[in-house]
Amino acid sequence: MPLYLSRFSYTPETWARLIGRPEDRSEAARSYIESVGGKLHGFWYAFGTQDGYNLWEAPDNVSMAAVALAISGGGALSSFETTVLLTVDETLDALGRAGQVRYRAPGAER
């Protein structure tokens, strides 16, 4: 199954609610991804631009998109971005195929 890395930030209101009533949000994240047949591999909070990161496994892009849309639509986050991760083998395959693509830079002669 494909892996996905999500970066998120809470709204100030969400942080205020969590300060007033601390809770382990990784359990909620786990239930969201398991509802589409996936798995949560990790949930971390961080200093910096983003408040946290998740590493997910989902059956396909549509399943992960459904989870991302549900979370984003919930109103607790100010940002939520998800990146599809490629294995080394998938990247090597893409590199091999890239040589067959006849790219032409903008403005270059044909």
Secondary structure, 3 states (H helix, E strand, C coil): CCEEEEEEEECHHHHHHHHHCCCCHHHHHHHHHHCCCCEEEEEEECCCCCCEEEEEECCCHHHHHHHHHHHHCCCCEEEEEEEEECCHHHHHHHHHHHCCCCCCCCCCCC
